[in-house]
Amino acid sequence: MTESTERRRRGGGRAGHARRAGVIEQMPWRIPENPDRPTEPLSPDGVERLHRGCLRILAEIGIEFLNPEACALFREAGCRVEGTNVRMDGDFLMAMLARAPRGFTITPRNPERAVPVGGRHMSFVNVSSPPNAWDLERGKRPGDFETFREFMKLTQYFNCIHIAGGYPVEPVDIHPSVRHLDCLYEKLTLTDKVVHAYSLGRERVEDVMEMTRLAAGLSHEAFDAAPRMYTNINSVSPLKHDFPMIDGALRCSRRGQAVIVTPFTLAGAMAPVTMAGAVALSLAEGLAAIALLQWVRPGCPVAIGTFTSNVDMKSGAPAFGTPEYIRATQMTGQMARFYGLPLRSSGVCAANVPDAQAMWETMNSLWAAITSGTHVVYHAAGWLEGGLVASPEKFVMDCEVLQMIQRYCEEATWATGEDDIAIEAIREVGPNGHFFGAAHTQARYSTAFHAPFVSDWRNFEAWAADGAVWTAERAHRLYKAILADYQPPPMDAGDREALAEFVARRKAEGGAPTDF
């Protein structure tokens, strides 16, 4: 038995089994597989036209890389580099994309929580990066460390959340120089799921990789041999990649860790007002960075993200869950398959509180993820106000929806075996009976249908007699009960000690440099 195998054996939990009885009965941990063919709104000619448009942007206009190392690498690869402007031809781009894997697996400290990215797999990520929090008791307020910890507990508790992505709320009461150290320590101890590094400076990326390695009890060689964590980078649309994002992506890719490249293009503001123009720009920005990573480390795990939506042309505010957002996501998914890349999208909304608008916009965004063939769904639980707010009530409500999606993906919902068609049950009941008491029903009723934990299916009179509690209020009660019921996952004592010692040493050294 190798050192890393022994560490995993001692540190692993029972992720593959149903959670112990607690506040709610939820589905066991699983990575859903999307059974449906993706929606492909583009004709073959449309795919080719978008592809040619992307190539023209890269060859004729170019992308600004505000990173001297990236420019030097592109120059070495034979691309045209003038200052920070990088132009590349189609042959180079396609040769680099051919190096990228169509899928990969990220394995955290608990190997039972491994997340496959690609194929038909679909994984859900918690809300990431809002500066503010909102709940029914405290209202809207700046993020703090205790609220951050609450969201990490929710992230661990719900089996339908597969990845502990960026900070679910930014803890502004922790100094930026050491914030990543405190946050990642909590992530790696309060959860045993895949974690993420912000590409915001060399120290932060390197620290997170080392902390992830230590938490899993891995040697440097074992860590570098396979993806154990990931980073997500965004372009600065239009047509630009900044220094720290590209620096972090290069550092992760050189050590075999996954990189998701997600341009943030809002049609009518940072991108053309047409969906085709916005998608073409987004693709050009994302593919340029992926080409760089494949030049540096052929075969490194990468995915392309889409965050293309539109703005409210009256106010300039971002809009999410719109018809345009759905189509842009589907179009990008079609192009991602054309290029052979895994896809990331998001479960987002523009609503300010967890109300009806929040849920219909989020449902639209999640349906866009399903129909586009998305593999990683960012911000799948807890997002409000266009990403400015994280809400625990919304987190719980979203997890209800995610469980519905997981149930939708299960073969039991469309199986056509002899018992499923149920001829004998139909014969038994006949034209004048009902199926409640049929043996076929009695044998299956407890698992036949999705069972909600937030929705209230009683009639109005029963609901009113029980206090007339609205959905967000029920979600608030559940969130509080879940926090009271939360138990941290098992972790090897030696790994925890090594992690704590590293954090203490890096804090003593000053952490990461800041501008203040």
C-alpha positions in Angstrom: 0.0 0.0 0.0 1.4 3.4 -1.0 1.6 6.3 1.3 -1.1 8.2 -0.5 -3.4 5.2 -0.6 -2.9 4.6 3.2 -3.7 8.3 3.9 -6.8 8.2 1.8 -8.0 5.0 3.5 -7.7 6.5 6.9 -9.1 9.9 5.9 -12.0 8.9 3.8 -15.6 9.1 4.8 -18.7 7.2 3.7 -19.5 9.4 0.8 -21.0 6.7 -1.3 -23.7 5.9 1.3 -26.8 7.7 2.3 -26.4 10.3 4.9 -27.3 9.4 8.5 -30.8 10.3 9.5 -30.9 14.0 10.3 -32.7 17.2 9.5 -33.7 16.0 6.1 -33.8 12.8 4.1 -31.7 13.5 1.0 -30.4 11.5 -1.9 -27.0 9.8 -1.3 -23.9 11.2 -2.9 -23.8 10.6 -6.6 -22.5 12.3 -9.7 -25.6 12.5 -12.0 -25.3 11.5 -15.6 -27.3 13.6 -18.1 -29.3 11.1 -20.2 -30.6 13.6 -22.8 -29.1 14.6 -26.1 -28.0 18.2 -25.8 -30.0 20.9 -27.5 -28.1 22.1 -30.6 -29.7 25.3 -31.9 -26.9 25.8 -34.5 -27.0 24.1 -37.9 -23.8 22.6 -39.2 -23.4 25.8 -41.2 -24.0 27.8 -38.1 -21.3 25.9 -36.2 -18.8 26.5 -39.1 -19.7 30.2 -39.3 -19.2 30.7 -35.5 -15.9 28.8 -35.8 -14.7 30.9 -38.6 -15.7 34.1 -36.7 -13.7 32.9 -33.7 -10.7 32.2 -35.9 -10.9 35.7 -37.5 -11.0 37.3 -34.1 -7.9 35.4 -33.1 -6.0 36.0 -36.3 -7.1 39.5 -37.3 -7.8 41.3 -34.0 -6.0 39.3 -31.4 -6.3 39.0 -27.7 -4.4 41.1 -25.2 -2.3 39.1 -22.7 -1.1 41.4 -19.9 1.4 38.8 -18.8 4.9 38.9 -20.2 5.6 35.2 -19.7 2.4 34.4 -21.7 3.5 36.7 -24.5 7.0 35.1 -24.6 5.5 31.6 -24.7 3.2 32.6 -27.6 6.2 34.1 -29.4 8.1 30.8 -28.9 5.1 28.9 -30.3 5.3 31.0 -33.5 2.3 33.3 -32.9 2.3 37.0 -33.8 3.0 39.0 -30.7 3.1 42.8 -30.8 3.4 44.3 -27.3 0.6 42.6 -25.4 -1.4 41.7 -28.5 -1.3 38.0 -29.5 -2.6 36.8 -32.8 -2.7 33.1 -33.8 -3.8 31.2 -36.8 -6.4 28.5 -37.0 -3.9 25.6 -37.5 -2.1 26.5 -34.3 -5.3 26.8 -32.3 -6.7 23.5 -33.5 -3.4 21.7 -32.9 -3.4 22.9 -29.3 -7.0 22.0 -28.7 -6.3 18.5 -30.1 -4.0 18.1 -27.1 -6.7 18.8 -24.5 -8.4 15.8 -22.9 -12.1 15.4 -23.5 -12.5 14.6 -19.8 -10.7 14.2 -16.5 -11.3 13.4 -12.8 -10.5 15.6 -9.9 -9.9 13.6 -6.7 -10.0 15.5 -3.3 -8.7 14.2 0.0 -11.6 11.8 0.2 -11.4 9.7 -3.0 -15.1 8.8 -2.6 -15.8 12.4 -3.5 -14.0 12.3 -6.8 -15.6 14.4 -9.5 -15.4 13.2 -13.2 -15.6 16.1 -15.6 -16.7 15.2 -19.1 -18.9 12.6 -20.9 -22.4 12.7 -19.6 -21.4 13.7 -16.0 -22.8 16.8 -14.4 -21.5 18.2 -11.1 -22.8 21.1 -9.0 -20.7 23.8 -7.3 -21.7 26.0 -4.4 -22.2 29.8 -4.9 -18.8 31.4 -5.2 -17.4 34.9 -4.6 -20.2 37.2 -3.5 -19.0 40.1 -1.3 -22.3 40.2 0.6 -24.6 37.8 2.4 -28.4 38.0 3.1 -30.7 36.0 5.2 -34.2 36.5 6.7 -32.8 37.4 10.2 -29.9 39.7 9.4 -30.7 41.1 6.0 -28.0 42.2 3.6 -24.5 42.7 5.1 -20.8 42.4 4.1 -19.5 38.9 4.1 -17.7 37.7 7.3 -15.7 34.6 8.3 -18.5 33.1 10.4 -20.9 33.3 7.5 -18.3 31.8 5.3 -18.0 28.9 7.7 -21.8 28.5 7.7 -21.8 28.1 3.9 -19.0 25.6 4.0 -21.1 23.5 6.4 -24.0 23.7 4.0 -21.7 22.8 1.1 -20.6 19.6 3.0 -24.0 18.7 4.2 -25.8 18.6 0.9 -24.9 15.5 -1.2 -26.1 17.3 -4.3 -23.2 19.8 -4.0 -20.2 18.1 -5.4 -17.5 20.8 -5.4 -16.5 23.4 -2.8 -15.7 26.2 -5.3 -14.7 29.7 -4.6 -15.5 31.5 -1.3 -19.3 31.3 -1.0 -19.1 34.7 0.6 -16.0 36.9 0.9 -14.9 37.2 4.6 -13.9 40.8 4.6 -13.1 40.6 8.4 -10.0 38.5 7.5 -7.1 40.5 6.2 -6.5 39.8 2.4 -2.9 38.8 3.0 -4.0 35.7 5.0 -7.6 35.3 4.0 -6.8 32.4 1.6 -5.0 30.6 4.3 -7.9 30.8 6.8 -10.5 30.1 4.1 -8.8 27.0 2.6 -8.0 25.6 6.1 -11.8 25.7 6.8 -12.7 24.3 3.4 -10.3 21.4 3.7 -11.4 20.5 7.2 -15.1 21.4 7.2 -15.5 19.5 3.8 -13.9 16.6 2.1 -14.9 17.8 -1.4 -13.0 19.2 -4.4 -11.6 22.7 -3.6 -10.6 25.6 -5.8 -7.8 28.2 -5.8 -8.3 31.8 -6.8 -5.7 32.8 -9.4 -4.9 36.1 -7.6 -1.2 36.1 -7.2 1.6 33.5 -7.0 1.4 33.0 -3.3 -2.3 32.3 -3.1 -2.1 29.7 -5.9 1.0 28.0 -4.6 -0.3 28.0 -1.0 -3.6 26.4 -2.0 -1.9 23.7 -4.0 0.4 22.9 -1.0 -2.6 22.9 1.4 -4.6 20.6 -0.8 -1.6 18.2 -1.0 -1.0 18.3 2.8 -4.7 17.7 3.6 -4.7 14.6 1.4 -1.4 13.3 2.8 0.1 13.1 -0.7 3.7 13.3 -1.8 4.6 16.0 -4.3 4.8 13.4 -7.0 1.3 12.0 -6.2 -0.2 15.5 -6.2 1.4 16.4 -9.6 0.4 13.1 -11.1 -3.4 13.8 -11.3 -5.9 16.6 -10.7 -6.6 17.2 -7.0 -8.0 20.7 -7.2 -8.6 23.4 -9.8 -8.7 27.0 -10.6 -11.3 29.0 -12.6 -10.0 32.1 -14.5 -12.0 34.8 -16.2 -11.0 37.0 -19.1 -11.4 40.7 -18.9 -13.8 41.1 -21.7 -13.5 42.4 -24.3 -10.4 40.8 -25.7 -8.1 40.7 -22.7 -6.5 38.4 -20.1 -4.9 40.0 -17.0 -1.6 39.1 -15.4 -2.7 37.2 -12.2 -5.3 35.0 -13.8 -2.9 33.7 -16.5 -0.1 33.4 -14.0 -2.3 31.2 -11.8 -3.5 29.1 -14.7 0.1 28.5 -15.8 1.1 27.4 -12.3 -1.8 25.0 -12.0 -1.5 23.5 -15.4 2.3 22.9 -15.0 1.5 20.8 -11.9 -1.3 18.9 -13.6 -4.2 20.6 -11.9 -7.4 21.5 -13.7 -8.1 24.9 -15.2 -11.5 26.2 -16.2 -11.3 29.2 -18.5 -14.6 31.3 -18.3 -14.9 34.6 -20.2 -17.6 36.8 -18.7 -19.3 38.4 -21.7 -22.5 40.4 -21.3 -24.1 41.1 -24.6 -24.6 44.8 -25.2 -21.9 45.8 -22.7 -18.6 43.8 -22.8 -19.7 41.9 -26.0 -21.7 42.5 -29.1 -25.5 42.8 -28.6 -26.1 39.7 -30.8 -25.8 36.3 -29.2 -23.7 35.0 -32.1 -21.3 37.9 -31.7 -21.1 37.5 -27.9 -20.5 33.7 -28.1 -17.9 34.2 -30.8 -16.0 36.7 -28.6 -16.3 34.5 -25.6 -15.0 31.5 -27.5 -12.0 33.4 -28.9 -11.0 34.7 -25.4 -11.4 31.3 -23.8 -9.7 29.2 -26.5 -6.7 31.6 -26.7 -5.9 30.9 -23.0 -6.5 27.1 -23.4 -4.1 27.1 -26.4 -1.5 28.7 -24.2 -1.9 26.0 -21.5 -1.7 23.2 -24.0 1.4 24.6 -25.5 3.0 24.7 -22.0 1.8 21.3 -20.8 0.2 19.2 -23.5 -2.7 17.2 -22.2 -3.3 19.3 -19.1 -6.9 19.1 -17.8 -8.9 22.1 -19.0 -12.5 23.1 -19.6 -14.1 26.0 -21.3 -16.7 28.0 -19.4 -19.6 30.2 -20.6 -20.9 33.2 -18.7 -22.6 34.9 -21.7 -25.8 36.7 -20.9 -27.3 40.1 -21.6 -27.7 43.4 -19.9 -30.9 45.4 -19.2 -30.5 48.0 -21.9 -32.5 50.5 -19.8 -30.2 50.3 -16.7 -27.1 48.4 -17.9 -27.6 45.9 -15.1 -26.7 42.3 -15.8 -29.6 39.9 -16.5 -29.5 36.2 -15.9 -31.8 33.2 -16.6 -33.1 35.0 -19.7 -34.0 33.4 -23.1 -30.8 34.9 -24.5 -28.8 33.3 -21.6 -30.3 29.9 -22.3 -29.5 30.0 -26.0 -26.0 31.4 -25.5 -25.3 28.5 -23.1 -26.6 26.0 -25.6 -24.7 27.5 -28.5 -21.5 27.4 -26.4 -22.1 23.8 -25.4 -22.5 22.9 -29.1 -19.2 24.7 -29.9 -17.4 23.1 -26.9 -18.3 19.6 -28.3 -17.0 20.8 -31.7 -13.7 21.6 -30.1 -13.7 18.6 -27.8 -13.7 20.4 -24.5 -15.7 19.9 -21.3 -18.1 22.7 -20.5 -18.8 24.9 -17.4 -21.9 27.1 -17.0 -23.8 28.5 -14.0 -27.0 28.5 -12.0 -27.6 32.3 -11.7 -30.2 34.9 -11.3 -30.6 38.7 -10.9 -33.2 38.6 -8.1 -32.4 40.4 -4.8 -34.1 38.0 -2.4 -35.1 34.3 -2.6 -38.5 34.9 -4.2 -40.3 33.7 -7.3 -38.1 35.7 -9.7 -35.0 34.1 -8.1 -36.3 30.6 -8.7 -37.6 31.0 -12.2 -34.4 32.7 -13.3 -32.3 30.0 -11.6 -34.4 27.3 -13.1 -33.9 28.8 -16.5 -30.1 28.9 -15.9 -30.1 25.3 -14.6 -32.2 24.1 -17.5 -29.7 25.8 -19.8 -27.0 23.7 -18.1 -28.9 20.5 -18.7 -29.8 21.2 -22.3 -26.4 22.4 -23.2 -24.5 19.3 -21.9 -22.8 21.3 -19.2 -20.4 19.2 -17.1 -19.7 21.6 -14.2 -22.5 23.9 -13.0 -21.0 26.9 -11.0 -23.1 28.9 -8.5 -25.7 26.1 -8.4 -26.8 26.9 -4.9 -27.1 30.2 -3.0 -26.6 32.9 -5.7 -28.6 36.2 -5.6 -28.4 39.8 -7.0 -26.3 38.9 -10.0 -23.5 37.4 -7.8 -23.3 40.2 -5.2 -25.1 38.2 -2.5 -25.1 34.7 -1.1 -28.1 33.5 0.7 -28.5 30.4 2.9 -32.2 30.3 2.3 -31.6 30.4 -1.5 -28.9 27.7 -1.0 -31.4 25.3 0.6 -34.1 26.1 -2.0 -31.6 25.5 -4.9 -30.6 22.2 -3.4 -34.2 21.1 -3.6 -34.1 21.9 -7.4 -30.7 20.1 -7.8 -32.2 17.0 -6.2 -35.1 17.2 -8.7 -32.5 17.4 -11.5 -30.7 14.4 -10.1 -34.0 12.5 -9.9 -34.8 13.5 -13.5 -31.5 12.0 -14.6 -32.2 8.6 -13.0 -33.1 5.8 -15.3 -36.0 4.8 -13.0 -38.0 7.8 -14.3 -38.2 6.3 -17.8 -37.4 2.6 -17.4 -39.6 0.3 -19.6 -39.1 -3.1 -18.1 -42.1 -5.5 -17.7 -42.6 -4.4 -14.1 -42.4 -0.8 -15.1 -45.1 -1.1 -17.8 -47.2 -2.9 -15.0 -49.7 -4.8 -17.1 -50.6 -7.1 -14.2 -51.2 -4.1 -11.9 -53.4 -2.5 -14.5 -55.3 -5.8 -14.9 -55.7 -6.1 -11.1 -57.1 -2.6 -10.6 -59.3 -2.6 -13.7 -61.6 0.2 -14.8 -63.3 0.8 -11.4 -60.5 0.7 -8.9 -57.5 2.8 -7.9 -53.8 2.1 -7.6 -53.2 3.3 -4.0 -53.7 -0.2 -2.6 -52.4 -2.2 -5.5 -49.5 -4.6 -4.6 -47.5 -3.0 -7.4 -47.8 0.4 -5.7 -47.3 -0.9 -2.1 -44.0 -2.4 -3.1 -42.7 0.8 -4.6 -44.4 3.8 -3.1 -41.6 4.8 -0.7 -39.1 5.3 -3.6 -41.3 5.8 -6.6 -41.2 9.6 -6.7 -39.0 12.5 -5.8 -39.5 13.4 -2.2 -39.0 17.2 -1.5 -37.6 18.6 1.7 -38.6 22.3 1.2 -41.7 22.1 -1.0 -45.1 21.9 0.8 -47.6 19.8 -1.1 -50.5 20.1 1.3 -53.7 22.0 0.3 -54.2 25.6 1.4 -56.2 24.7 4.5 -53.7 22.3 5.9 -50.8 24.7 5.0 -52.6 27.6 6.7 -53.5 25.6 9.8 -49.8 24.8 10.2 -48.8 28.4 10.3 -48.9 29.4 6.6 -45.1 29.3 6.3 -43.8 30.6 3.0 -41.0 28.8 1.2 -38.1 31.1 2.2 -39.2 30.8 5.8 -39.2 27.0 5.6 -35.7 27.2 4.0 -34.5 29.4 6.8 -35.6 27.0 9.4 -33.9 24.1 7.6 -30.7 26.1 7.2 -30.6 26.7 11.0 -31.4 23.1 11.8 -28.7 21.8 9.3 -26.0 24.0 11.0 -27.0 22.6 14.4 -26.9 19.0 13.0 -23.7 19.4 11.0 -20.8 17.1 11.7 -17.3 17.6 10.1 -16.1 14.7 7.9 -13.3 12.5 9.1 -9.7 13.6 8.6 -6.4 12.0 9.5 -5.0 13.7 12.6 -1.5 13.9 11.1 -2.8 15.5 7.9 -4.7 18.1 9.9 -1.7 18.9 12.0 0.6 19.3 8.9 -2.1 21.6 7.4 -2.3 23.7 10.6 1.5 24.0 10.8 1.7 25.2 7.2 -1.0 27.8 7.8 0.7 29.1 10.9 4.1 29.3 9.2 2.7 31.1 6.1 0.9 33.6 8.4 4.1 34.3 10.3 5.8 34.9 6.9 3.1 37.5 6.1 0.9 35.5 3.7 0.4 37.1 0.3 1.4 40.6 -0.5 -1.5 43.1 -0.8 -1.9 46.7 -2.0 -2.7 47.9 1.5 
